Amino acid sequence: MKTLGIREMRASYEVLNKALEQEGEVLLTHHGKPFARVLPLEGGAAPRRLPSLKAFRARQKLQPIPSEALIRADRDSRDF
């Protein structure tokens, strides 16, 4: 496992990329103390698609009292 200082890694992305290709994993250090381990993605993970919230929103009941009125009532009830 290769060890890289944070300055080396921040100076050039290629340093990190080469180290990952050669070693398979890289240990990042800051002031000589390890703080992160970087591993390459296996086969490139596909981005996760989030479900649509349209059906969820359609099932929600609308609030009969506007939120501004609720906030005003809450503020007026407090003693300052």
N, C-alpha and C positions, 0 to 999 in steps of 0.2 A: 504494500500500500504506500503510495506516494504522499508526502506531506508538503503542503503549500502554505506559505504565509498569505495573509489577507492582502497585503500590498502587492505581492506577485500576481495574485488572482485578479485583483482590481485593475492592475496595469494592462493586462492583456487577456482577453477571453481565450485566445488561442493557447495560452499556457495551460489553462484548465482543461480545454478540449483535448489537447495532446496527452496530458497526464491521464485523463479518463480513458482514452483509446489504448494507451500503453499498459496502464496498471489495472484498470477495471474499477477502481474506487480511489478517492482522494480524501485525505484528512486535512481540513482547513484549520489553521492556527492563527491566534491573535496574541502577540507578545509571547510566543512560544507555548501557549496553552491551547490545546485542541478545543474547538467549539462546534464543529460540524463535520459530518461525513457525507460526501457527495458520491452518489451511485448513478451510473447511466441507466436510462430507461430501456427496458427490454422490449425490442420490437416497436418502440414508439407507441405509447398508450394513446388510444383514440380519445378525443375530448368527450366528456360526458354531457349528454343532452339533458337539460332540465325539462320536466314536464310543463305543459302549459297550465297556467292558473286560471284560464278563462272559465272552465266549468266550476271550479271552486268558488270563484267570485260570484258566479251566477246563483249559487246556492245560498249565499250569505244574505241575510235580511238587512235591509237598510235601517239605520238608526232613526227613530222617529223624531228625536230632538237633535238639532244641529250641534256639532262639537263645540262651536263657539259659545253657545248658550251654556253648555256643561262646564266649560272652562271658566266662563264669567261667574257662574253660580259658585264654583269651587273657590275662586279667588275672593269673591265677596263674603264667603262664609268664614274665611280666615281672619284672625285678629293680628294686626301688624303693629 
